[in-house]
Amino acid sequence: MAELHDLTALEQGELLHRCEVSPGELAEHYLDRIARLDDVGAFVTVAEERISTCARELAVKPVGASPLWGVPTAIKDLNLTRGVRTTFGSAAFADFVPDISDNVTLSIEAAGMISLGKTNTPEFGSPCYTEPDVAPPAVTPWDRTRIAGGSSGGAAAAVAAGLVPVAQGSDGGGSIRIPASCCGLVGLKPTRGRISPSPMYGDAAGLATAGPIARSVRDAAAFLDVLAGRRTGDPFWAPEEPLPFLDACERPPGRLRIARLIEPLIAPAASVDPECVAAWENASSLLESLGHEIVDIPRPLPVEAVAVFETVWAVGTAMAVVNLTPDQRSQIRPLTRWLTERGEAFSGPEFGLAIAELRRYAAMALEALAPYDAVLTPTLATPPPLVGAIRDDADPAADFQAQKEFTPWTSAWNVTGMPAISLPLHWTPSGLPVGVMLAARPAEEPLLLSLSAQIEDAALWDHRLPPGW
């Protein structure tokens, strides 16, 4: 007999709408699982007092409520949550409690979803692994000796281990799609401007966005409906969609022209594991069997774009620590310190020129990809590595290089602003998940979700559950 956590987020929402279970009962079910089963480093803070208050406030369901009304979720520890500890993955903020909530938190609350707490993230969301000083490492429940990825590693670990049905992540260089691949999940980075970064607006380059991590495409689409929307003052915005993103999952995508490439974009010398190649080839064959045209293409971004991206990334890290006290600064990690020093070495005009150059490279890539409805690559160059295999406190430069070689495709779509999704289409013989990534033209999430739902219906990965489920 299926238990509550075996159901999709949308199925749980249906139970709530039919009053067959209450928001409080569902939240308690997951709180019990978190207390017993969070050996995956998913949560930094569990907000039990806030949960009971939210459950009481949801005693009456509003007319026209979201399909995810009353469904539990979790918020990444980079996002401001009024009255709930928010560490940004850093010992420098181990006791910080914000007095405001950001747009992501407010949108989740407005939809009537209940956040069970804050999910684990590396310091300031920079690395592609989640091994902070403020919490245990986030690991994939498919093999608890291996990383859950980053920087939304805690969110992905929580969903994959059945501690929440869906969770919010954020993605500035792959931080939703990387952990989705490591944890056997769906991870969607929306198009630039789809989700408001209000009120902080801390990403001057427009690389980062919030987005959903889920077990199914339809759950991810429903959660995107919760998160999407602009606020007055946003520097970027995507056109509003006339229909819910969830509806797009029920529309046939038609016959699409899909470009594919496997040449690493961010680390040209990266070696691609045979299992990741097999996942990509199998996905290509599946897409062809569904009637789509597959076209091999050359790299859409030149190698020269990598150094420009690194400049912007380093300055972004420096911006995260610029207002720290000397005591706080002494607590930041070696990688953060190294990136900060790199970022501080650039002048203001140099940073401005780098942003402009990055946008020119993005325009070139968008022109090259315009003839295609989607682009297919592996998500990562290897299955999830062992905890500590990438991290190198003694040599942050080697750490950063290893990160690029692990994730040589994901950040390209942050540069272009295109929506991109990682789908759990492959498992290694030893049972490790391997994701495959699809990207679409800017603001074409409906098409990307339609295609992804078609793939999900054909591939049927929902029967796969990790050990300890």
C-alpha positions in Angstrom: 0.0 0.0 0.0 1.4 3.4 -1.0 2.3 5.8 1.8 2.0 9.6 1.5 5.6 10.1 0.5 5.2 7.6 -2.3 2.8 9.9 -4.0 3.8 12.7 -6.3 3.4 16.3 -5.1 0.4 16.7 -7.4 -1.2 13.6 -6.0 -0.6 14.8 -2.5 -2.2 18.1 -3.5 -5.3 16.2 -4.8 -5.6 14.5 -1.4 -5.4 17.9 0.3 -8.0 19.4 -2.0 -10.4 16.5 -1.3 -9.8 17.0 2.4 -8.6 13.4 2.7 -5.5 14.6 4.6 -4.8 18.0 6.2 -1.8 20.2 5.6 -0.8 19.6 9.2 -1.0 15.8 8.9 1.1 15.8 5.7 3.7 18.1 7.3 3.9 15.9 10.3 4.4 12.8 8.1 7.5 14.5 6.5 8.8 15.9 9.8 8.8 12.4 11.1 10.8 11.2 8.1 13.3 14.0 8.4 13.9 13.2 12.1 14.4 9.5 11.3 16.0 9.5 7.8 18.0 12.6 7.2 21.3 10.9 6.9 21.8 12.6 3.6 22.7 16.1 4.8 19.5 17.6 3.4 18.4 20.1 6.1 20.4 22.8 7.9 17.4 24.0 9.9 14.0 22.5 10.5 11.4 25.2 11.2 9.0 23.3 13.4 7.3 26.3 15.1 6.8 28.1 11.7 5.3 24.8 10.3 2.6 24.5 12.9 1.6 28.2 12.5 1.4 27.8 8.7 -0.7 24.6 9.0 -3.2 26.4 11.3 -3.4 29.3 8.8 -4.3 26.9 6.0 -7.4 25.6 7.8 -9.5 27.1 5.1 -8.6 26.5 1.5 -8.9 29.6 -0.8 -10.9 29.4 -3.9 -8.7 28.8 -6.9 -5.8 27.4 -4.8 -2.7 26.1 -6.4 -2.6 22.4 -7.1 0.2 22.4 -4.6 -1.7 24.1 -1.9 -0.8 22.6 1.5 2.0 20.5 0.0 5.3 20.5 2.1 8.5 21.8 0.5 11.8 23.3 1.6 13.7 26.5 0.9 17.4 26.7 0.0 19.6 28.2 2.7 20.6 30.9 0.3 17.1 32.4 0.3 15.9 34.9 2.9 13.2 33.5 5.3 12.0 36.0 7.9 12.5 34.7 11.4 14.2 31.4 10.2 18.0 31.0 10.4 19.6 31.5 7.1 23.4 30.7 6.9 24.2 31.0 3.2 26.2 27.8 3.8 28.8 29.8 5.7 30.2 29.8 9.2 30.3 33.5 8.9 26.5 33.5 9.0 25.9 30.5 11.3 23.5 32.4 13.5 22.0 34.9 11.1 18.2 35.3 11.2 16.8 37.6 8.5 14.0 40.1 9.2 12.6 39.9 5.7 11.7 37.1 3.2 12.7 37.2 -0.4 10.4 36.7 -3.4 10.9 33.0 -3.6 9.8 32.5 0.1 6.9 34.9 -0.4 5.7 33.1 -3.5 5.8 29.7 -1.8 3.9 31.0 1.1 1.3 32.8 -1.1 0.6 29.5 -2.8 -0.2 27.9 0.5 2.8 25.5 0.5 4.5 24.8 3.8 8.3 25.0 4.0 9.7 22.5 6.5 13.0 24.4 6.8 16.2 25.3 5.1 18.2 23.0 2.8 21.9 22.5 2.8 24.1 24.5 0.4 27.8 25.2 0.1 29.3 28.6 1.1 27.4 31.3 -0.8 26.3 28.7 -3.4 29.6 28.8 -5.2 30.8 25.1 -5.5 29.2 22.3 -7.4 29.4 20.1 -4.3 27.6 20.7 -0.9 30.2 20.3 1.9 29.8 23.4 4.1 31.2 24.1 7.6 27.7 24.6 9.0 26.3 21.1 8.2 27.3 17.6 7.2 27.9 17.0 3.5 24.8 16.5 1.3 25.0 13.1 -0.3 23.0 11.3 -2.9 20.7 8.6 -1.3 21.6 6.3 -4.2 25.1 5.9 -2.5 25.7 7.9 0.7 29.4 8.0 0.1 28.9 10.2 -3.0 28.0 13.8 -3.4 24.5 15.1 -3.9 26.0 17.9 -6.1 25.6 21.6 -5.5 24.8 24.1 -4.8 21.3 22.9 -4.3 22.6 19.6 -2.9 20.4 19.7 0.2 17.3 20.3 -1.8 18.0 17.5 -4.1 18.9 15.1 -1.3 15.7 16.0 0.5 13.5 15.2 -2.6 15.5 12.1 -3.5 15.3 10.7 0.0 11.5 11.3 0.3 11.9 14.1 2.9 9.8 16.5 0.9 8.0 16.0 -2.4 9.4 19.0 -4.2 12.1 21.6 -3.2 13.3 25.0 -4.4 16.8 25.3 -5.7 18.8 28.1 -7.4 21.1 27.9 -10.4 23.9 30.3 -11.4 26.1 27.8 -13.2 24.2 24.5 -12.9 23.2 24.4 -9.3 19.8 22.9 -9.9 20.7 20.6 -12.7 23.9 19.2 -11.2 22.3 17.9 -8.0 19.3 16.7 -10.0 21.6 14.5 -12.0 23.5 13.3 -8.9 20.2 12.4 -7.2 18.1 10.9 -10.0 15.7 13.8 -10.2 14.2 16.4 -12.5 15.8 19.8 -12.1 14.7 22.8 -14.1 16.6 26.1 -14.5 14.0 28.5 -15.9 14.7 31.2 -18.4 16.3 34.5 -17.2 13.7 36.7 -15.6 11.1 34.0 -15.2 11.3 34.2 -11.4 11.9 37.5 -9.7 15.1 37.9 -7.6 13.5 40.6 -5.5 14.4 42.2 -3.2 18.2 41.6 -3.2 19.0 41.8 -6.9 22.5 40.6 -6.0 23.4 39.0 -9.4 24.6 41.8 -11.6 25.3 39.4 -14.5 21.9 37.8 -14.6 23.3 34.3 -14.4 21.3 32.9 -11.5 17.6 32.0 -11.0 15.5 30.0 -8.6 13.8 26.9 -9.9 12.2 23.6 -9.0 13.6 20.2 -8.1 11.2 17.3 -8.3 10.7 13.6 -8.9 8.5 14.2 -12.0 8.3 16.7 -14.8 4.7 17.6 -13.9 5.6 18.2 -10.3 8.4 20.5 -11.5 6.0 22.3 -13.8 3.4 22.9 -11.0 6.1 24.2 -8.8 7.3 26.5 -11.5 3.8 27.9 -11.6 4.2 28.7 -7.9 7.5 30.4 -8.3 7.1 32.3 -11.6 6.2 35.9 -11.9 7.7 39.4 -12.0 7.8 42.1 -9.4 8.1 45.8 -10.0 11.7 46.8 -10.3 13.0 43.5 -11.7 16.0 44.1 -14.1 15.0 41.1 -16.3 11.7 39.5 -17.0 10.2 36.8 -19.2 6.9 37.3 -20.9 4.0 36.0 -18.9 2.5 32.7 -20.1 -1.3 32.7 -20.8 -1.7 29.1 -19.4 -0.1 27.4 -16.4 3.2 25.6 -17.1 1.5 22.4 -15.8 -0.8 22.5 -18.8 2.1 22.4 -21.2 2.9 18.9 -20.0 -0.3 17.6 -21.5 0.3 19.2 -25.0 2.2 17.1 -27.6 5.4 18.9 -28.6 5.1 18.0 -32.3 8.1 17.0 -34.3 11.1 19.0 -33.1 14.5 19.7 -34.5 16.9 19.0 -31.7 20.6 19.9 -31.8 23.1 17.8 -29.8 26.7 18.1 -28.8 29.0 16.4 -26.4 32.1 18.5 -26.7 32.8 20.0 -23.3 32.1 23.8 -23.3 33.5 25.1 -20.1 36.5 22.7 -19.6 37.6 21.7 -23.2 40.0 19.1 -21.8 37.4 17.4 -19.6 37.1 13.6 -20.0 33.5 12.4 -20.4 32.7 9.1 -18.6 31.4 6.3 -20.8 28.2 6.1 -18.8 27.5 9.8 -19.5 28.1 9.2 -23.2 25.8 6.2 -23.1 23.1 8.3 -21.4 23.4 11.0 -24.1 23.4 8.4 -26.9 20.4 6.6 -25.5 18.5 9.9 -25.1 19.3 10.7 -28.7 17.8 7.3 -29.8 14.8 7.8 -27.6 14.1 11.3 -29.1 14.4 9.9 -32.6 12.0 7.1 -31.7 9.5 9.8 -30.6 9.7 11.3 -34.1 12.2 14.1 -33.5 15.1 15.1 -35.8 18.5 15.0 -34.2 21.3 17.2 -35.6 24.9 17.2 -34.5 26.3 20.7 -34.1 29.6 22.4 -33.3 30.1 24.2 -30.0 28.0 27.4 -29.8 30.3 29.2 -27.4 34.0 29.8 -28.1 36.7 28.6 -25.7 37.5 32.3 -25.1 34.2 32.7 -23.3 35.4 30.5 -20.4 37.9 33.1 -19.1 35.2 35.8 -19.3 32.7 33.7 -17.4 35.4 33.0 -14.7 35.9 36.7 -14.3 32.2 37.3 -13.7 32.0 34.3 -11.4 35.0 35.5 -9.3 33.7 39.0 -8.9 30.3 37.7 -8.0 31.9 35.7 -5.1 33.8 38.8 -4.0 30.5 40.7 -3.9 29.1 38.1 -1.5 31.8 38.8 1.1 32.5 42.5 0.5 30.6 43.7 3.6 31.9 41.0 6.0 33.6 42.1 9.2 37.3 40.9 9.6 36.1 38.2 12.0 33.5 36.9 9.5 36.0 37.1 6.7 38.4 34.9 8.7 35.7 32.2 8.7 35.2 31.8 5.0 36.4 28.7 3.2 39.7 28.5 1.2 37.8 28.3 -2.1 35.7 31.3 -1.3 38.8 33.2 -0.2 40.7 32.3 -3.4 37.8 33.3 -5.7 37.3 36.5 -3.7 41.0 37.5 -4.2 40.6 36.8 -7.9 37.5 38.9 -8.0 38.9 41.8 -6.0 41.9 41.9 -8.5 39.6 43.2 -11.3 38.7 46.8 -11.5 35.2 48.1 -11.9 35.6 48.8 -15.7 37.2 45.4 -16.2 34.1 43.8 -14.6 31.8 45.9 -16.7 33.7 44.9 -19.9 33.5 41.2 -18.9 29.7 41.4 -18.5 29.4 43.1 -21.9 31.7 40.5 -23.5 29.7 37.7 -21.9 26.5 39.1 -23.3 28.1 39.3 -26.8 29.1 35.6 -26.5 25.5 34.8 -25.4 24.1 36.6 -28.4 26.4 34.6 -30.7 25.3 31.3 -29.1 21.6 32.2 -29.3 22.0 33.0 -33.0 23.8 29.7 -33.7 21.1 27.8 -31.8 18.1 29.7 -33.2 17.3 27.1 -35.9 16.8 24.4 -33.2 13.9 23.7 -30.8 16.1 22.2 -28.2 19.7 21.3 -27.4 20.8 17.9 -26.0 23.9 17.4 -23.9 24.9 15.2 -21.0 24.2 17.0 -17.7 27.6 16.1 -16.1 30.8 14.5 -17.3 30.8 11.8 -14.6 28.3 10.1 -12.3 28.4 11.5 -8.8 31.9 11.3 -7.3 32.9 10.4 -3.7 32.5 13.1 -1.0 35.6 15.1 -0.9 36.8 14.0 -4.4 36.4 17.5 -5.9 37.0 19.7 -2.8 40.6 20.7 -2.3 41.1 23.2 0.5 44.9 23.0 0.1 44.7 24.0 -3.6 41.5 26.0 -4.5 42.7 26.5 -8.0 42.7 22.7 -8.5 39.3 22.5 -6.8 37.9 25.1 -9.2 39.4 23.2 -12.2 37.9 19.9 -11.1 34.5 21.6 -10.7 34.7 22.8 -14.3 35.6 19.3 -15.6 32.7 17.8 -13.7 30.2 20.3 -15.0 31.4 21.3 -18.5 28.0 22.1 -20.0 25.7 23.5 -17.4 26.9 27.1 -17.1 26.6 27.7 -20.8 22.8 28.0 -20.5 23.2 30.4 -17.6 25.3 32.6 -19.9 22.6 32.5 -22.6 19.7 32.7 -20.2 18.0 29.7 -21.8 15.8 27.4 -19.8 17.4 24.0 -19.3 16.3 20.8 -17.6 18.1 17.7 -16.3 16.2 14.5 -16.7 17.0 11.2 -14.9 17.3 9.0 -17.9 20.2 6.6 -17.1 21.6 4.6 -14.2 25.0 3.0 -14.1 25.4 -0.8 -13.5 26.2 0.0 -9.9 23.0 2.0 -9.5 24.2 5.6 -9.8 21.9 8.1 -11.5 23.1 9.9 -14.6 21.2 12.9 -16.0 20.7 14.2 -19.5 20.2 17.9 -20.2 17.9 19.6 -22.6 17.8 23.4 -23.2 15.3 25.5 -25.2 15.1 29.0 -26.6 14.7 31.8 -24.1 11.1 31.9 -22.6 10.2 28.5 -24.2 9.7 26.6 -21.0 6.3 25.4 -22.2 7.9 23.6 -25.2 10.7 22.3 -22.9 8.2 20.9 -20.4 6.0 19.4 -23.2 9.1 17.6 -24.6 10.3 16.6 -21.1 6.8 15.2 -20.2 6.8 13.2 -23.5 10.2 11.7 -22.6 9.1 10.9 -19.1 6.0 9.1 -20.3 8.2 7.0 -22.6 11.0 6.4 -20.2 9.0 5.8 -17.0 11.6 6.4 -14.3 9.2 6.8 -11.4 9.6 3.2 -10.3 13.2 3.8 -9.3 13.7 4.5 -5.6 17.0 4.8 -3.7 18.0 2.6 -0.8 16.3 3.6 2.4 13.2 5.1 0.8 
